[in-house]
Amino acid sequence: MKSIKDIYKIGTGPSSSHTMGPAKAMSIFALENPDADKYAVTLFGSLSDTGRGHGTDIAIRGASGGKEVDITFNSVDREIPHENTMDIFAIKNGEICSKMRVMSIGGGDIRIEGRDDSGEDEIYSETSFAEIAEYCKHEGIRLSDFVFMREGEGVKAFLLDVWETMKAAIHRGLTTSGILPGGLEVERKAQYLYNRRHIDESPVTRENRVVCSYAYAVSEENADNGVIVTAPTCGACAVLPSVLKYMQEKHGFSDMQILRALAVAGLVGNLVKTNASISGAECGCQAEIGTACSMASAALGELFEMGIDQIEYAAEIAFEHHLGLTCDPICGLVQIPCIERNAVAAMRAINAMSLANFLSGSRKISLDLVIKTMYETGKDLSHLYRETSEGGLAKLYERHNNGKR
């Protein structure tokens, strides 16, 4: 497996697979073909279906080095190697002089056809939670120690930067109001949630309100093209920071303890990315928000110094109950149901951790099995429910509103 740095990428929203990945591809191609008069890009699959709403065309043009880019949205051809496929052409004197096919595989990562990156930056020889758990138990170390040992001490500075960026996104989200871009007229609600204290608010009610306000804050920043951290994607970026921020404030956890939690969360995200997918276009929202919830629950287990089996159970519970979750963003925007879904998943992560604290000895299902199940489930989903906005909420909303936003 590669470094957990591949899970946490600092960048701008709203979509790691639809903006960060295509922009990275365009940037590489432009550097390799600086003499082109202009470029042309054809977007396929989900990149075509929801590219306008996600701002894929804007991201690509912004990475072209200032040269003209002709963009074609092709939602007809489905015989493609990945649900997020794009072809990039360099044009010189009216002729195509170079071509590159790219797959945006989720979390801002890309795969270039014909180029082998299988041996790049391999940090972990273990590729399953079972293997990692066996090693840690034999050595008598925690999961976070395992990450630091394999990644090196330098990863702590990286994770601190990640944590500071996450907190900054929460702060901006809580102090900003207004309407999100895109035409749906979605109003920012994080500030309202945070300040809306009930006169006889119970501790449980407050926890729900505050955690959800943090999740809304980050998700709304993402929807507004703000700077966030993929965890593991832009669309699911709010689950992990919201629970960690709340628990640090409530229990006084140090930043070093938070870094340990982020390390464990990154490990879980890495396992999903290695053995399945974190792409909503490939496996539905279960791959994004399900992974984020699993990462957050494992992180909480590390914060509270739960055992390895308990942490695995927390991550498994959180993931299992997102199986089959579709990705059907209305109008192709990362707003409805994405923002609300981050808040719901944050609370579910807390609940999963609490349940695992009591019942880990009774579990029958492993995290590895759930990850495998998620991938097979995602592949079985109709493409209508995998970030195309052609089914589910997106379809019925458009029909109900006669195609109007």
Phi, psi and omega per residue, in radians:
M1 nan 2.672 3.121
K2 -1.456 -3.126 -3.122
S3 -1.172 2.642 3.054
I4 -1.186 -0.179 3.055
K5 -1.103 -0.379 3.086
D6 -1.292 -0.329 3.115
I7 -1.464 -0.705 -3.099
Y8 -1.770 1.822 3.080
K9 -2.065 2.246 3.099
I10 -1.538 2.165 -3.121
G11 -2.968 -2.994 -3.124
T12 -1.753 2.584 3.106
G13 -1.285 -3.092 0.184
P14 -1.771 -0.098 -3.030
S15 -2.518 2.192 3.132
S16 -1.207 -0.676 -3.101
S17 -1.451 -0.447 -3.062
H18 -1.781 -0.287 3.104
T19 -2.144 -0.917 -3.111
M20 -1.120 -0.823 -3.126
G21 -1.113 -0.943 3.118
P22 -1.045 -0.651 3.102
A23 -1.122 -0.704 3.101
K24 -1.089 -0.762 3.133
A25 -1.096 -0.787 -3.129
M26 -1.108 -0.697 3.140
S27 -1.099 -0.770 3.110
I28 -1.086 -0.804 -3.102
F29 -1.129 -0.711 3.134
A30 -1.110 -0.690 3.106
L31 -1.152 -0.604 -3.126
E32 -1.395 -0.317 -3.103
N33 -2.297 1.067 -3.050
P34 -1.227 -0.322 -3.069
D35 -1.581 0.007 3.140
A36 -1.132 2.546 3.072
D37 -1.280 -0.662 3.096
K38 -2.812 3.072 -3.136
Y39 -2.170 2.788 3.031
A40 -2.340 2.459 -3.115
V41 -2.301 2.325 3.011
T42 -1.984 2.181 -3.136
L43 -1.777 2.335 3.138
F44 -2.076 2.892 3.026
G45 1.032 -2.362 -3.101
S46 -1.140 -0.547 3.102
L47 -1.065 -0.587 3.094
S48 -1.404 -0.780 -3.037
D49 -1.086 -0.728 -3.070
T50 -2.119 0.240 -3.091
G51 -1.094 -0.667 -3.138
R52 -1.156 -0.788 3.139
G53 -1.160 -0.603 3.140
H54 -1.417 -0.245 -3.112
G55 1.426 0.500 -3.132
T56 -1.080 -0.744 -3.128
D57 -1.103 -0.678 3.122
I58 -1.139 -0.752 -3.130
A59 -1.107 -0.727 -3.129
I60 -1.136 -0.832 -3.125
R61 -1.116 -0.562 3.130
G62 -1.240 -0.274 -3.110
A63 -1.880 0.187 -3.036
S64 -1.574 0.032 -3.115
G65 1.313 0.376 3.091
G66 1.558 -0.031 3.139
K67 -1.513 2.767 -3.133
E68 -1.152 2.452 3.091
V69 -2.298 2.095 3.028
D70 -1.574 2.135 -3.067
I71 -2.001 2.252 3.093
T72 -1.998 2.273 3.091
F73 -1.709 1.918 -3.097
N74 -1.920 1.738 3.139
S75 -1.767 0.178 -3.096
V76 -1.634 -0.883 -3.093
D77 -1.308 2.049 -3.114
R78 -1.921 -0.046 3.108
E79 -1.479 1.344 -3.072
I80 -2.264 2.713 -3.059
P81 -1.234 -0.380 3.127
H82 -2.636 2.649 -3.103
E83 -1.099 -0.364 3.050
N84 -2.012 1.413 -3.101
T85 -1.995 2.478 3.081
M86 -2.465 2.479 3.034
D87 -1.898 2.328 3.137
I88 -2.081 2.331 -3.115
F89 -2.137 2.459 2.987
A90 -1.767 2.296 -3.098
I91 -2.055 2.212 -3.132
K92 -2.313 2.190 -3.124
N93 0.946 0.672 3.085
G94 1.377 0.037 -3.120
E95 -2.076 2.592 3.056
I96 -1.294 2.128 -3.109
C97 -1.932 -0.200 3.123
S98 -2.807 2.633 -3.124
K99 -2.499 2.547 3.071
M100 -2.491 2.282 3.040
R101 -1.788 2.287 -3.043
V102 -2.270 2.473 3.015
M103 -1.973 2.170 3.069
S104 -1.583 1.782 -2.876
I105 -1.601 0.060 3.090
G106 1.993 2.558 3.097
G107 1.215 0.286 -3.128
G108 1.542 -0.037 3.136
D109 -1.535 2.655 3.121
I110 -2.272 2.770 3.019
R111 -2.231 2.168 -3.123
I112 -1.689 2.162 -3.108
E113 -1.028 2.292 3.108
G114 1.551 -0.039 3.123
R115 -2.055 2.212 -3.065
D116 -1.622 2.013 3.078
D117 -2.052 0.335 -3.045
S118 -1.103 -0.482 -3.111
G119 -1.728 0.130 -3.057
E120 -1.314 2.237 2.967
D121 0.871 0.738 3.088
E122 -1.322 2.058 -3.071
I123 -1.806 -0.620 -3.046
Y124 -2.017 2.269 3.027
S125 -1.411 -0.434 3.105
E126 -1.350 2.426 3.139
T127 -2.221 0.274 3.073
S128 -2.469 2.722 3.104
F129 -1.143 -0.619 -3.130
A130 -1.037 -0.753 3.128
E131 -1.153 -0.729 -3.134
I132 -1.151 -0.782 -3.135
A133 -1.083 -0.738 3.135
E134 -1.065 -0.770 3.140
Y135 -1.113 -0.807 -3.098
C136 -1.126 -0.701 3.132
K137 -1.167 -0.679 3.135
H138 -1.145 -0.668 -3.106
E139 -1.539 -0.178 -3.135
G140 1.217 0.664 -3.121
I141 -2.143 2.807 3.093
R142 -1.452 2.883 3.134
L143 -1.057 -0.676 3.132
S144 -1.160 -0.635 3.068
D145 -1.081 -0.676 3.118
F146 -1.060 -0.771 3.126
V147 -1.107 -0.817 -3.118
F148 -1.114 -0.619 -3.141
M149 -1.164 -0.751 -3.088
R150 -1.379 -0.633 -3.066
E151 -1.497 -0.432 -3.061
G152 1.634 2.778 -3.082
E153 -1.095 -0.418 -3.129
G154 -1.087 -0.368 -3.120
V155 -1.174 -0.395 -3.135
K156 -1.156 -0.713 3.095
A157 -1.128 -0.677 3.088
F158 -1.076 -0.819 -3.116
L159 -1.165 -0.555 3.084
L160 -1.147 -0.697 3.077
D161 -1.094 -0.721 3.077
V162 -1.041 -0.806 -3.096
W163 -1.135 -0.750 3.125
E164 -1.110 -0.660 3.115
T165 -1.177 -0.692 3.099
M166 -1.084 -0.798 -3.133
K167 -1.147 -0.649 3.128
A168 -1.124 -0.653 3.113
A169 -1.141 -0.684 3.088
I170 -1.097 -0.797 -3.122
H171 -1.075 -0.811 3.132
R172 -1.087 -0.716 -3.125
G173 -1.142 -0.592 -3.126
L174 -1.374 -0.298 -3.077
T175 -1.955 0.250 3.138
T176 -2.168 2.393 3.071
S177 -2.203 3.063 3.108
G178 2.152 -2.927 -3.087
I179 -1.826 2.366 3.115
L180 -1.312 2.585 -3.119
P181 -1.255 2.798 3.051
G182 2.162 -0.337 3.068
G183 1.795 -0.152 3.115
L184 -1.407 -0.217 -3.129
E185 1.061 0.678 3.096
V186 -1.359 2.192 -3.110
E187 -1.547 2.402 3.036
R188 -1.092 2.355 -3.063
K189 -2.139 -0.102 -3.062
A190 -1.038 -0.814 -3.118
Q191 -1.071 -0.750 3.122
Y192 -1.096 -0.790 3.134
L193 -1.063 -0.769 -3.080
Y194 -1.134 -0.659 -3.066
N195 -1.609 -0.157 -3.044
R196 -1.496 1.344 3.140
R197 -1.502 2.307 3.085
H198 -1.370 2.610 -3.048
I199 -1.084 -0.573 3.114
D200 -2.173 0.778 -3.055
E201 -1.089 2.212 3.095
S202 -1.415 2.844 3.115
P203 -1.024 -0.654 3.137
V204 -1.167 -0.761 3.113
T205 -1.094 -0.722 3.127
R206 -1.108 -0.734 3.123
E207 -1.021 -0.814 3.107
N208 -1.021 -0.814 -3.067
R209 -1.141 -0.811 -3.071
V210 -1.216 -0.826 3.120
V211 -1.015 -0.787 -3.131
C212 -1.152 -0.625 3.119
S213 -1.131 -0.652 3.093
Y214 -1.160 -0.713 3.132
A215 -1.145 -0.757 3.083
Y216 -1.067 -0.701 -3.100
A217 -1.019 -0.856 -3.111
V218 -1.229 -0.738 -3.138
S219 -1.109 -0.675 3.118
E220 -1.217 -0.614 3.034
E221 -1.090 -0.738 3.116
N222 -1.080 -0.799 -3.126
A223 -1.122 -0.413 -3.112
D224 -1.733 0.374 3.104
N225 1.114 0.507 3.107
G226 -1.440 3.028 -3.137
V227 -1.456 2.147 3.141
I228 -2.400 -3.125 3.068
V229 -2.063 2.238 3.049
T230 -1.132 2.320 -3.114
A231 -2.682 1.118 0.152
P232 -1.686 -0.100 -3.114
T233 -2.295 3.028 3.059
C234 -1.179 -0.765 -3.094
G235 -1.112 -0.365 3.134
A236 -2.075 0.480 -2.970
C237 -1.328 -0.182 -2.972
A238 -1.697 -0.278 -3.033
V239 -1.124 -0.960 -3.070
L240 -1.109 -0.891 -3.121
P241 -1.106 -0.560 -3.098
S242 -1.173 -0.738 -3.129
V243 -1.294 -0.631 -3.137
L244 -1.211 -0.711 3.111
K245 -1.088 -0.795 -3.127
Y246 -1.103 -0.816 -3.092
M247 -1.188 -0.582 3.081
Q248 -1.125 -0.738 3.126
E249 -1.190 -0.685 -3.069
K250 -1.295 -0.711 -3.007
H251 -1.945 -0.078 3.103
G252 1.284 0.486 3.097
F253 -1.072 2.454 3.118
S254 -1.317 2.866 3.074
D255 -1.079 -0.584 3.121
M256 -1.129 -0.659 3.072
Q257 -1.163 -0.644 3.084
I258 -1.128 -0.690 3.126
L259 -1.099 -0.653 3.075
R260 -1.100 -0.721 3.120
A261 -1.126 -0.729 3.105
L262 -1.114 -0.622 3.121
A263 -1.096 -0.778 -3.138
V264 -1.195 -0.716 3.097
A265 -1.059 -0.740 3.120
G266 -1.098 -0.612 3.106
L267 -1.103 -0.780 3.117
V268 -1.115 -0.787 3.101
G269 -1.038 -0.670 3.119
N270 -1.102 -0.705 3.134
L271 -1.109 -0.708 3.110
V272 -1.147 -0.800 -3.104
K273 -1.114 -0.627 -3.113
T274 -1.314 -0.736 -3.009
N275 -1.776 -0.164 -3.122
A276 -2.518 -2.008 -3.134
S277 -2.845 2.599 3.016
I278 -1.962 0.324 -3.100
S279 -1.712 2.147 3.077
G280 -1.143 -0.522 3.116
A281 -1.231 -0.467 -3.112
E282 -1.603 -0.685 -3.021
C283 -2.321 0.235 -3.139
G284 1.416 -3.134 -3.072
C285 -1.219 -0.316 3.050
Q286 -0.998 -0.547 3.140
A287 -1.273 -0.468 -3.118
E288 -1.688 -1.191 -3.064
I289 -1.242 -0.549 3.082
G290 -1.125 -0.766 3.096
T291 -1.130 -0.755 -3.139
A292 -1.058 -0.740 3.134
C293 -1.140 -0.699 3.108
S294 -1.141 -0.745 3.082
M295 -1.051 -0.771 -3.095
A296 -1.160 -0.704 -3.133
S297 -1.178 -0.693 3.073
A298 -1.123 -0.681 3.111
A299 -1.082 -0.730 3.115
L300 -1.128 -0.670 3.092
G301 -1.067 -0.672 3.086
E302 -1.193 -0.716 3.123
L303 -0.995 -0.745 -3.084
F304 -1.600 0.239 3.055
E305 0.946 0.744 3.042
M306 -1.296 2.822 3.133
G307 -1.250 2.897 -3.104
I308 -1.058 -0.736 3.132
D309 -1.131 -0.658 3.113
Q310 -1.171 -0.706 3.119
I311 -1.112 -0.738 3.103
E312 -1.081 -0.740 -3.129
Y313 -1.117 -0.722 3.112
A314 -1.049 -0.811 3.137
A315 -1.120 -0.651 -3.129
E316 -1.204 -0.779 3.108
I317 -1.040 -0.831 -3.109
A318 -1.030 -0.680 -3.094
F319 -1.353 -0.791 -3.026
E320 -0.970 -0.637 -3.044
H321 -1.609 0.320 2.913
H322 -2.007 0.007 -3.111
L323 -1.007 2.330 3.112
G324 1.518 0.010 -3.090
L325 -1.200 2.194 -3.077
T326 -1.469 2.841 3.065
C327 -2.073 1.781 -3.077
D328 -2.409 1.125 -3.084
P329 -1.131 2.254 -3.133
I330 -1.124 2.250 -3.136
C331 1.050 0.316 3.136
G332 1.227 0.272 -3.135
L333 -1.714 2.558 -3.140
V334 -1.511 1.118 -3.048
Q335 -2.360 -1.029 3.129
I336 -2.085 2.075 0.144
P337 -1.697 0.258 -2.917
C338 -1.054 -0.785 -3.082
I339 -1.115 -0.898 3.140
E340 -1.073 -0.650 -3.098
R341 -1.104 -0.615 3.087
N342 -1.091 -0.701 3.134
A343 -1.162 -0.764 3.118
V344 -1.082 -0.741 -3.135
A345 -1.171 -0.564 3.100
A346 -1.103 -0.779 3.114
M347 -1.176 -0.644 3.124
R348 -1.141 -0.597 3.114
A349 -1.094 -0.735 3.104
I350 -1.122 -0.762 -3.137
N351 -1.133 -0.691 3.139
A352 -1.126 -0.731 3.104
M353 -1.092 -0.753 -3.132
S354 -1.115 -0.729 -3.142
L355 -1.159 -0.714 -3.141
A356 -1.136 -0.485 3.127
N357 -1.102 -0.464 -3.123
F358 -1.728 -0.589 -2.862
L359 -2.060 0.239 -3.019
S360 -1.058 -0.494 -3.124
G361 -1.234 -0.252 -3.061
S362 -1.775 0.056 -2.995
R363 -1.269 2.624 3.126
K364 -2.056 -0.331 -3.032
I365 -1.918 2.315 3.128
S366 -1.578 2.801 3.064
L367 -1.106 -0.698 3.129
D368 -1.029 -0.698 -3.135
L369 -1.175 -0.692 3.123
V370 -1.150 -0.701 3.108
I371 -1.066 -0.780 3.105
K372 -1.099 -0.726 3.133
T373 -1.101 -0.728 3.133
M374 -1.037 -0.751 -3.106
Y375 -1.122 -0.800 -3.140
E376 -1.144 -0.695 3.097
T377 -1.073 -0.779 -3.135
G378 -1.082 -0.722 3.132
K379 -1.177 -0.475 3.120
D380 -1.397 -0.326 3.135
L381 -1.145 2.463 3.015
S382 -1.039 2.572 3.125
H383 -1.083 -0.319 3.114
L384 -1.075 -0.424 -3.073
Y385 -1.930 0.374 3.140
R386 -2.201 1.243 3.030
E387 1.009 0.724 3.044
T388 -1.911 -0.261 -3.075
S389 1.054 0.460 3.133
E390 -1.831 -0.069 -3.134
G391 -2.435 3.100 3.045
G392 1.064 -2.413 -3.101
L393 -0.999 -0.761 -3.089
A394 -1.057 -0.795 -3.122
K395 -1.138 -0.854 -3.083
L396 -1.224 -0.584 3.085
Y397 -1.114 -0.798 -3.132
E398 -1.110 -0.717 3.137
R399 -1.129 -0.745 -3.122
H400 -1.126 -0.585 -3.107
N401 -1.770 0.262 3.098
N402 0.962 0.682 3.081
G403 1.411 -0.016 -3.132
K404 -1.597 2.556 3.080
R405 -1.377 nan nan
